[in-house]
């Protein structure tokens, strides 16, 4: 998540630089050929090009709206995960006691049960984050060698161990017992199995009368909510913005960019001998606006791919971790995640 109020010129240039260079070369080439050859077939009327531009603008706007909806829904899901996690911590802290137990449990034993349930939940958070960062075939890191290298470079620039996901590997060992860790990480969906392990733990606590029926149902209800949140996040991750919309938008924008210099050079040539050369900066600006709109939508449609537009999952995981550990009375807490190069991950 970008946290600066505005993008600086360098950031914008880094984001659109290769496209801007290609646009400039094309506009310069068209103008040079037009002025040197005076070929009549290069004279393209502006009116049909402007109609195409209007249609493309509507289409790109539609795509960007859908991309933003996916991004905002993902943020709402993680907001719900934050709230439900706090509810899990508070309810566990209040409900787990020796009040109904058949035998006496010491305060340290009860505290150990609470810690086990809350720590396992923290492990679930990091496991879910890790699973949501697994690349899919339609994300940028999977689009050829050049795009892969560019994407990996961005991940390294933002820090936070996105490549190789060292963060999750470390955190899971901190919050899961060794026997559970070695077993759970071998499942295809570790996050799902962690919640299932929580459910089994609640069943055991019920059998030992550490919690009675009402508390058991309430705690299980919170676990069910977590499954709902996980399923919603997985839906966004595993179902892309329909590729026909994304691909068509890309094609339409480049058709328009191809035509803009052909139309502009014709119009600006009417101004005078040097007027045609003025078409180059205007062609570049108009084309850049459209390619910028296309890229904004393109990089916003996948909110779990480890880039600057992502939901700040690591930061949210750390916030929840701190909250839950403070509920346990711990004071040796990790620091909050800070933004790196203007990006909070």
Number of C-alpha atoms within 10 A of each C-alpha: 17 19 13 12 7 8 12 10 9 10 11 11 14 10 14 15 14 11 15 18 13 12 24 19 13 19 26 20 13 18 23 16 12 21 15 8 9 12 10 9 8 17 16 18 15 18 10 12 19 15 12 16 22 12 15 22 18 11 19 26 16 14 24 23 15 17 23 17 14 20 20 15 16 24 18 15 17 21 14 15 22 19 12 17 25 18 15 23 24 16 15 21 20 11 18 21 21 18 14 14 16 11 11 11 14 11 10 9 13 16 15 13 18 21 20 17 21 26 22 22 26 25 25 24 27 25 21 22 22 22 18 21 19 13 16 16 10 14 21 21 20 15 13 9 10 10 14 15 15 12 20 17 12 15 19 13 15 20 15 20 12 22 14 9 15 12 15 21 14 11 15 21 14 15 21 21 13 12 8 14 18 12 11 18 16 9 12 10 13 20 24 18 16 24 20 15 16 20 18 13 15 21 16 13 18 18 14 15 19 24 24 17 12 10 18 19 14 15 22 19 13 16 20 15 16 21 17 14 20 20 14 15 22 16 12 19 24 14 11 17 18 9 10 8 14 20 11 15 23 16 12 19 22 18 15 22 23 17 21 24 31 24 21 25 30 21 17 18 19 11 11 9 10 12 15 21 20 15 25 25 14 17 24 22 15 16 25 20 10 18 21 16 16 23 15 17 21 21 18 23 26 28 28 26 24 28 28 22 20 23 24 23 24 21 17 21 24 19 16 21 25 20 19 24 19 14 18 18 9 11 10 9 12 11 9 14 16 12 18 14 13 15 19 24 25
